[in-house]
Amino acid sequence: MFRGCSLTIRYVFLVATMVTRLTAGEENGVGFTFLGSRPDARSAAIGPMVAIPNAWSAFYNPAGIAFVTGFDMSQSTNDYIANSTINFWTLGLGHSRFGSLAVNNYLFNYLRTQITNEEHPDGTGEYYHPYEKAFSASYAYAWSGWLAVGISHKWVRADYGPVTAKVQFNDIGIMARLPLVWLNTSGYHHEMSAGFSSINNRAGKKPIFEASGKAMTDRLSGDSAFWYWEYKPMNTPKFDFWAFAYTLSYQSDAWRFTVFKGMIQLVYKDANLLDDELRIGTEWTIFDMLSLRAQTKNFEKPKNKPQYKEKLIGGAYGASVIIPLKALALSQWDITPRIDWTRSRGLYEKQTYTYWNFGIQMNFWNTK
């Protein structure tokens, strides 16, 4: 158990709430809650991409990568609690015959923390850099271009210096895309898509936290928490997602681009340890070059707590600039870089986060 000073290492353990829950009288804590946060700018703006076919959707529904065309890569970064940062990168490759592959790495970096002990209560001069990370590999396959299944395997690790833990997860997902043929007239195209995914299904034994007997000092408050040698099992968050999306696009023979494309998605998240949520997100793209996005949470229901409702509009908003180089006659290759930006409100609107994302899609051969 924890002894000594209060547990106020906020910037390290606000995300990994196992520290505040591993108190006297409780047998299990909760860890790796960062797996329920937003890894990239687009998902932060429109919600978990469970029913949206996309190279970056493997984090929420691995089936979505089955609709990747060519090669996609993306790098996202955003601020977080007390100047901490999140970095997320993903690579995806799609092929019509062999299916699609993707890998991604999700890394939380926290402020460095000084180690203290009884002889040096003000610090030993030694520091460690707390982090949490999740690396995953995904595979998906689509039949007839409309029904896909996918699976991911995650390797997750947390390292706070004196406290470490690791665990593995499996994710599974399914996604269907259904063109509404009877409405596809005069350049307009309508499509419905649906997705289900089960995320963070633990593989193997329950993760164990190992404490090393050192002390940590919170640079913000000056308080400390002392850790003793102990092995402590913990629970980890698991999510089931259900989502539906509707897409409307218009393309004119007189234009080289899709004139506009609008999408709205409804996502319900059922969490076993964290908050249940219902989210509505929308995205509008003009001439394949500019996207505007917004998201609202219809409700967020913490476990065993009263329901909390947010405003209808304003949960998150963002924009994306896309540059189709080949269509603009700037390159003979099908290369499309993009920059995404999002501002997102935190829990109960107490905090806001900024996301930046750079991605590029390349298709040098006909893979789909």
ZIQUIGI-V602627 format. One record per run of one state. SS is the DSSP state (hx for helix, st for strand, lp for the rest). FROM is the first residue (numbers start at 1). TO is the last residue. Records with the same first field share a line. If there is no record, write none. Layout:
SS = FROM-TO / FROM-TO
//
This chain:
lp = 1-2 / 4-9 / 14-17 / 22-28 / 32-32 / 37-40 / 47-56 / 60-61 / 68-69 / 80-80 / 84-84 / 96-98 / 117-126 / 144-146 / 160-162 / 180-180 / 184-187 / 204-207 / 212-214 / 218-223 / 227-229 / 237-238 / 252-257 / 272-275 / 287-289 / 302-307 / 309-315 / 325-334 / 346-346 / 350-351 / 363-368
st = 3-3 / 29-31 / 70-79 / 85-95 / 99-116 / 127-143 / 147-159 / 163-179 / 188-203 / 208-211 / 215-217 / 224-226 / 230-236 / 239-251 / 258-271 / 276-286 / 290-301 / 308-308 / 316-324 / 335-345 / 352-362
hx = 10-13 / 18-21 / 33-36 / 41-46 / 57-59 / 62-67 / 81-83 / 181-183 / 347-349
//
